[in-house]
Amino acid sequence: MMQRKSQRGLTFLGLLFVGILLAFAGVVFAQVVPTYIEYIAVQKAVDKASAGETVAEVRSIFDKAATIDDIRTISGKDLEVGKEGSKVVVSFAYERDVHLAGPAFLVMRYQGRSK
């Protein structure tokens, strides 16, 4: 007697379900990546701004860098400027929302400080 080998693979509905999940993940990924790229630009601008001596100078340097890098989420007035010893430390924190569907949002909280 010959035994039948069981077939392996996805059904059409399974393939459709996996495709929908991958498409949804791709859309979310495409919306999250620009916010992360902006976070990296903010971090670079904060590092540049920490070279300033006064609070006004730090904010001015940040605003100039933000204009160049097209940073719209945060401005110089949102920065917290302090000193640790003789070193100027600039820190920031902000949120970005990505609309998923209906009332559902993905909230990303970014924070950092100068090096």
Secondary structure by P-SEA (a helix, b strand, c coil): cbbbbbbbcccaaaaaaaaaaaaaaaaaaaaaaaaaaaaaaaaaaaaaacccccaaaaaaaaaaaaaaacccccccccbbbbbcccbbbbbbcbbbbbbccccbbbbbbbbcccc
